[in-house]
Amino acid sequence: MATPDSDWLTPNWLAEGAAHIWRPYCQMQTARPPLPVVATLGSRLVLADGRELIDGLASWWTACHGYNHPHIAQALRDQIERMPHVMFGGLAHEPAYRLAKRLADLLPGDLSHAFFAESGSVAVEIAMKMALQFHINRGAQTNKGAGRTRFLSFRGGYHGDTLATMTVCDPEEGMHSLFSGVMPAQVIADLPRDAESEAALDALLAVRGEEIAAILVEPLVQGAGGMLLHGPETLRALRRLADAHGVLLIFDEIFTGFGRTGTMFAMQAAGIEPDIVTLSKALTGGTLPLSAAVASTRVFEAFLSDDPEAGLMHGPTYMANPLACAAANASLDLFEDGAWRADVARVSAALTEGLEPCRAAPGVVDVRVMGAIGVVEFDAPVAVGDLCARFVEEGAWIRPMGKVIYLTPAFTTPDTDLALLTRAVRKVVGVAHPLD
């Protein structure tokens, strides 16, 4: 790790910029000041005052290989000297084309046509736009709004903060209830977890299926909605229902993709494929923003025509940014050797052992682990700011949300750091254990 220079260690930039920064997910009038980070290394954040915190979140689930991985860093250095960016309209470059081929080879089935963007939310919006235009191009709806113009998503779901993605998030439990009634209403249902709920969703689709363009779901784990888990059979049920009612199936794997649940992609646990999958977060190993909406051949071919208007008229300015694509290719290099599987299993075992005692803590209603995701759920929303401060005192960076304290560490997090993270959770929730 390079030693931070004096300008970074001096907190003047924090004080001088504070009046001009609008921070995420907080009430600016009452929020606690943020912690100034001056460097990262492996699983650690280095603060301006010299303290080091074990990052239990891998920076919102992105830094799967740990921070500052030398292979990714070298790929970025090489690429920035050659070509940091070039527009993708009418031009091509090797990092994007190689990445698209590699994603097609990694993804199951014929998910083989990648459309790149910058953020996960935008990738979901692109997937939604693809689904709408798929039906327009096939004549199942008009571009005047008749026909399949809505989406079916699920309670507990979260798909982003942009305008269209807000409409497919949980309208009551999510962060966007303020906009209820302002944005176009989608169809929100319960996930089909058993035969009875599958029959209920089938009945809903029998009535409203002809107005629905696609079903949208986070496979296996509804992340920001509370780290809510469901089984592979739920995904198989959604595939059956989508096929039966002529709607597309979109998997939002922005959180679950690239090993987080134990398989490379969550869909692989169910043995089925969606029509479109969205990817981001760990795609570049936590270095640069990049996302993709990857479509099946059937979806892609619906856009092929002699009519120019039948093409996908979309193009983010920084789409397929060569620097970001180089980082993603380097990240995929690290996945190719397969060591991540053992690392995820090791992290999963540490989270299971370290968090299970929390079941005895006051207010805890569930403890659950899937892959490199560990969750302690309470019976009421937790005080995020207060808990963050207590975790920092224990040497950990853990930011709860809603009713859950969760851990999503880098796969490469050492055992000693994993032990510190789970010990911090046990101490803060107030449970005694021999491990402590």
C-alpha positions in Angstrom: 0.0 0.0 0.0 1.3 3.4 -0.9 1.8 5.8 2.0 -0.8 8.5 1.9 0.7 12.0 1.4 0.3 14.8 3.9 -2.6 16.4 1.9 -4.7 13.3 2.4 -3.8 12.9 6.0 -4.7 16.5 6.8 -8.4 16.7 7.4 -8.8 20.1 5.9 -10.4 18.6 2.7 -13.1 17.1 4.9 -14.0 20.3 6.7 -13.7 22.5 3.6 -15.8 20.2 1.4 -18.5 19.2 4.0 -20.7 22.2 3.2 -20.8 21.2 -0.5 -21.2 17.4 -0.4 -24.6 15.7 -0.6 -24.1 12.3 1.0 -26.2 9.1 0.2 -28.9 7.5 2.3 -29.0 10.0 5.1 -30.7 13.1 6.5 -28.0 15.7 6.0 -29.2 17.9 8.9 -28.8 15.2 11.5 -26.4 12.6 10.1 -23.2 11.9 11.9 -20.0 13.1 10.1 -18.5 10.4 7.8 -15.2 8.7 8.6 -12.3 10.1 6.4 -10.7 7.2 4.6 -7.2 7.8 3.1 -6.2 4.3 1.9 -7.3 0.7 1.5 -5.5 -2.6 1.6 -6.9 -6.1 1.5 -9.9 -6.1 3.9 -8.9 -2.9 5.6 -9.8 0.8 5.5 -7.2 3.2 6.7 -8.6 6.4 8.4 -7.0 9.8 8.4 -6.1 9.4 12.1 -4.2 6.2 11.4 -6.8 3.8 12.6 -7.6 0.7 10.6 -11.0 -0.8 10.3 -11.9 -4.3 9.0 -14.4 -3.7 6.2 -17.3 -6.1 6.8 -19.2 -4.9 3.7 -16.5 -4.9 0.9 -17.7 -1.4 0.0 -21.3 -2.3 -0.7 -20.4 -5.8 -1.9 -18.0 -4.8 -4.6 -14.5 -5.5 -3.5 -14.8 -9.3 -3.7 -11.0 -9.9 -4.1 -10.1 -7.4 -1.4 -8.8 -3.9 -2.0 -5.8 -3.0 -4.1 -5.4 -6.4 -5.7 -2.1 -6.2 -7.6 -3.4 -8.0 -10.7 -6.3 -5.6 -11.1 -4.1 -2.6 -10.3 -1.6 -3.6 -12.9 -4.3 -4.1 -15.5 -5.5 -0.6 -14.8 -2.0 0.9 -15.1 -1.5 -0.8 -18.4 -4.8 0.3 -19.8 -4.7 3.9 -18.7 -1.4 4.3 -20.5 -3.0 3.0 -23.7 -6.5 4.3 -23.7 -8.6 5.3 -20.7 -11.7 6.0 -22.7 -13.2 6.2 -26.1 -16.8 6.5 -27.2 -18.5 3.2 -28.0 -20.8 4.6 -30.7 -19.3 3.5 -34.0 -16.0 2.5 -32.4 -14.8 -0.8 -30.8 -12.0 -1.7 -28.4 -10.5 -4.9 -27.2 -11.3 -4.7 -23.4 -15.1 -4.5 -24.0 -15.2 -7.1 -26.8 -13.1 -9.6 -24.8 -15.2 -9.0 -21.7 -18.5 -9.5 -23.6 -17.2 -12.9 -24.9 -16.0 -13.9 -21.4 -19.3 -13.1 -19.8 -21.1 -15.1 -22.5 -18.8 -18.1 -21.8 -19.4 -17.8 -18.0 -23.1 -17.3 -18.0 -25.3 -20.4 -18.4 -27.5 -21.0 -21.4 -27.5 -18.5 -24.3 -27.2 -15.3 -22.2 -24.7 -14.0 -24.7 -25.4 -10.4 -25.7 -23.9 -7.8 -23.3 -25.0 -4.2 -23.3 -22.6 -2.2 -21.0 -23.4 0.8 -18.8 -22.0 2.4 -15.7 -24.2 1.6 -12.7 -26.4 -1.3 -11.5 -29.6 0.9 -11.5 -29.0 1.9 -15.1 -28.4 -1.8 -16.1 -31.8 -2.7 -14.6 -33.4 0.2 -16.5 -31.8 -1.0 -19.7 -33.1 -4.5 -19.0 -36.6 -3.1 -18.5 -36.3 -1.1 -21.7 -35.2 -4.2 -23.5 -38.2 -6.1 -22.2 -40.7 -3.4 -23.2 -39.2 -3.0 -26.7 -39.0 -6.8 -27.2 -42.8 -6.9 -27.0 -43.1 -3.8 -29.2 -40.8 -5.3 -31.9 -42.7 -8.6 -31.8 -46.1 -6.7 -32.1 -47.4 -7.7 -28.7 -47.8 -4.1 -27.8 -47.6 -0.7 -29.5 -45.2 2.1 -28.8 -48.3 4.2 -27.8 -48.6 2.3 -24.5 -51.1 -0.4 -25.2 -50.2 -4.0 -24.3 -47.3 -5.3 -22.2 -46.2 -2.1 -20.4 -45.8 -3.1 -16.8 -43.5 -5.2 -14.7 -44.1 -7.8 -12.0 -41.7 -7.6 -9.1 -41.8 -8.7 -5.5 -42.3 -7.5 -1.9 -38.9 -7.2 -0.2 -37.2 -6.4 -3.5 -34.8 -3.6 -4.4 -33.5 -2.8 -7.9 -32.1 0.7 -7.6 -32.7 4.3 -7.0 -33.3 5.7 -10.5 -36.8 6.6 -11.6 -37.9 3.3 -13.3 -36.1 1.1 -10.8 -37.9 2.8 -7.9 -41.2 1.6 -9.3 -40.2 -2.1 -9.1 -38.8 -1.9 -5.5 -41.0 -2.9 -2.6 -43.4 0.1 -2.3 -43.9 -0.1 1.4 -40.8 -1.6 3.0 -38.2 0.0 0.7 -36.7 3.4 0.7 -39.0 4.9 -1.9 -42.4 5.0 -0.3 -42.3 8.8 -0.5 -42.8 8.4 -4.2 -45.8 6.1 -4.0 -48.5 7.3 -6.3 -46.1 9.6 -8.2 -44.4 7.1 -10.4 -46.2 4.6 -12.6 -47.5 1.7 -10.6 -46.1 -1.8 -11.3 -47.5 -5.1 -10.2 -46.0 -6.1 -6.9 -46.6 -9.6 -5.5 -45.3 -12.2 -3.0 -42.5 -14.5 -4.1 -43.8 -18.0 -4.9 -42.1 -20.0 -2.1 -44.5 -23.0 -2.2 -47.2 -24.6 -4.2 -49.9 -22.4 -2.8 -48.1 -19.1 -3.4 -47.1 -20.3 -6.9 -50.8 -21.0 -7.6 -51.6 -17.5 -6.4 -49.0 -15.9 -8.7 -50.3 -18.0 -11.6 -53.8 -16.7 -11.0 -52.5 -13.2 -10.9 -50.7 -13.6 -14.2 -53.8 -15.2 -15.7 -55.7 -12.0 -15.0 -52.9 -9.4 -15.6 -50.3 -11.3 -17.7 -51.2 -9.6 -21.0 -50.1 -6.2 -19.5 -46.8 -7.5 -18.1 -43.6 -7.3 -20.1 -41.3 -9.1 -17.6 -40.9 -10.6 -14.2 -38.0 -9.0 -12.3 -36.4 -10.7 -9.3 -33.2 -10.8 -7.3 -32.3 -14.5 -7.3 -31.8 -16.3 -4.0 -31.2 -13.1 -2.0 -33.2 -9.9 -1.9 -30.3 -7.7 -0.8 -31.1 -4.1 0.2 -34.6 -5.2 1.1 -33.2 -7.0 4.2 -31.0 -9.8 2.9 -34.1 -12.0 2.5 -33.4 -15.5 1.3 -35.4 -17.8 -0.9 -34.7 -21.2 -2.4 -33.8 -22.3 -6.0 -37.3 -23.7 -6.4 -38.7 -20.2 -6.3 -36.6 -19.4 -9.3 -37.7 -22.5 -11.1 -41.3 -21.5 -10.4 -40.8 -18.1 -11.9 -39.3 -19.6 -15.0 -42.3 -21.9 -15.4 -44.8 -19.0 -14.9 -43.0 -16.7 -17.2 -43.0 -19.3 -20.0 -46.7 -20.1 -19.4 -47.8 -16.5 -19.6 -45.5 -15.3 -22.4 -43.5 -12.8 -20.2 -39.8 -12.3 -20.0 -37.8 -13.2 -16.9 -35.1 -10.8 -15.7 -32.7 -11.7 -12.9 -31.1 -8.8 -11.1 -27.7 -10.4 -10.1 -26.0 -7.1 -9.3 -25.6 -8.2 -5.7 -25.6 -12.0 -6.1 -23.4 -12.3 -9.2 -19.7 -13.3 -9.1 -19.6 -15.8 -6.2 -21.4 -14.0 -3.4 -24.0 -16.8 -2.8 -21.5 -19.7 -3.4 -22.0 -20.3 -7.1 -20.6 -17.9 -9.8 -24.1 -16.7 -10.4 -27.1 -17.3 -8.2 -29.2 -18.7 -11.1 -26.8 -21.7 -11.3 -28.2 -23.0 -8.0 -31.6 -23.4 -9.7 -30.3 -24.8 -13.0 -32.3 -22.3 -15.1 -31.6 -19.1 -17.0 -33.5 -15.8 -17.3 -34.1 -14.0 -20.5 -32.0 -11.0 -19.3 -29.5 -10.8 -16.4 -28.1 -7.6 -14.9 -24.6 -7.5 -13.5 -22.5 -4.9 -11.7 -20.9 -4.4 -8.2 -18.2 -7.1 -8.1 -17.8 -7.1 -11.9 -14.7 -4.9 -11.6 -13.6 -6.2 -8.3 -14.6 -3.0 -6.6 -12.4 -0.6 -8.6 -14.5 1.2 -11.2 -18.2 1.6 -12.1 -19.4 -0.8 -14.7 -22.6 -2.8 -15.3 -24.1 -5.0 -18.0 -27.5 -6.1 -19.1 -26.9 -9.5 -20.8 -29.7 -10.8 -23.0 -30.5 -14.2 -24.5 -30.3 -14.8 -28.2 -34.1 -14.8 -28.4 -34.3 -11.3 -26.9 -31.4 -10.0 -29.0 -32.9 -11.3 -32.2 -36.1 -9.4 -31.6 -34.2 -6.2 -32.2 -32.7 -7.3 -35.6 -34.6 -5.7 -38.5 -34.3 -3.5 -41.6 -36.1 -0.9 -39.6 -33.6 1.4 -37.7 -36.2 2.2 -35.1 -36.3 -1.5 -34.1 -32.8 -1.2 -32.7 -32.1 -0.5 -29.0 -31.8 3.3 -29.0 -29.7 3.6 -25.9 -26.1 4.6 -25.2 -24.6 5.8 -21.9 -21.7 8.2 -22.5 -19.2 6.1 -20.6 -20.7 2.7 -21.7 -18.0 0.0 -22.1 -15.4 2.3 -20.6 -12.1 0.6 -21.6 -10.5 1.2 -18.2 -13.5 -0.3 -16.4 -13.6 -3.2 -18.8 -9.9 -3.9 -18.2 -10.6 -4.0 -14.5 -13.4 -6.5 -15.1 -11.3 -8.7 -17.3 -8.6 -8.7 -14.6 -11.3 -9.6 -12.0 -12.4 -12.5 -14.2 -8.8 -13.7 -14.4 -8.9 -14.0 -10.6 -12.1 -16.0 -10.7 -10.7 -18.4 -13.4 -8.3 -20.2 -11.0 -11.3 -21.3 -8.9 -9.7 -20.4 -5.5 -12.7 -18.1 -4.8 -14.9 -21.2 -4.2 -12.8 -22.3 -1.2 -12.6 -18.7 0.0 -16.4 -18.3 -0.1 -16.8 -21.6 1.7 -14.3 -20.5 4.4 -16.0 -17.2 4.8 -19.4 -18.9 5.0 -18.2 -21.2 7.7 -16.7 -18.4 9.7 -19.9 -16.4 9.5 -22.0 -19.3 10.5 -19.9 -20.1 13.5 -19.4 -16.5 14.5 -23.0 -15.2 14.1 -25.0 -18.2 15.3 -24.7 -17.3 19.0 -26.5 -14.0 18.2 -29.8 -15.9 18.2 -29.7 -15.6 22.0 -29.4 -11.8 21.8 -32.4 -9.5 22.8 -34.6 -8.7 19.9 -33.0 -11.1 17.4 -35.5 -13.1 15.4 -33.2 -14.8 12.9 -29.6 -15.5 12.0 -28.9 -16.7 8.4 -26.0 -17.3 6.2 -25.8 -18.0 2.4 -22.4 -18.1 0.8 -20.4 -15.0 1.9 -23.4 -13.3 3.3 -24.2 -13.3 7.1 -27.3 -11.7 8.6 -28.6 -11.0 12.1 -32.2 -9.8 11.9 -34.1 -8.0 14.6 -37.7 -7.5 15.4 -37.6 -3.8 14.7 -35.4 -1.3 12.7 -32.0 -0.7 14.3 -30.3 2.6 15.0 -27.9 2.6 12.1 -25.7 5.6 13.2 -25.4 4.4 16.8 -24.5 0.9 15.8 -22.0 2.1 13.2 -20.2 4.1 15.9 -20.1 1.1 18.2 -18.7 -1.1 15.5 -16.0 1.4 14.8 -15.0 1.2 18.4 -14.5 -2.5 17.9 -12.3 -1.9 14.8 -14.9 -2.9 12.3 -16.8 -1.1 9.5 -20.3 -2.5 9.5 -23.3 -0.4 8.4 -26.6 -2.0 9.3 -29.8 -1.4 7.3 -33.4 -1.7 8.3 -33.8 -4.5 10.7 -30.6 -6.3 9.9 -26.9 -6.2 10.8 -25.2 -8.0 7.9 -21.7 -8.9 6.8 -20.6 -9.3 3.2 -16.8 -9.3 3.5 -14.3 -9.7 0.7 -13.8 -13.4 -0.1 -10.1 -13.0 0.7 -10.6 -11.6 4.2 -8.2 -13.4 6.5 -9.6 -15.7 9.3 -8.4 -13.3 12.0 -10.3 -10.4 10.4 -13.4 -12.5 10.0 -13.2 -13.4 13.7 -12.9 -9.7 14.6 -16.0 -8.9 12.5 -18.2 -11.6 14.0 -16.9 -10.9 17.5 -17.8 -7.2 17.0 -21.3 -8.2 16.0 -21.7 -10.5 19.1 -20.5 -7.8 21.4 -22.6 -5.0 20.0 -25.8 -7.1 20.0 -25.1 -8.1 23.6 -24.5 -11.9 23.6 -21.7 -13.6 25.6 -19.9 -16.5 24.0 -16.8 -18.6 24.8 -15.3 -17.4 21.5 -14.9 -14.0 23.2 
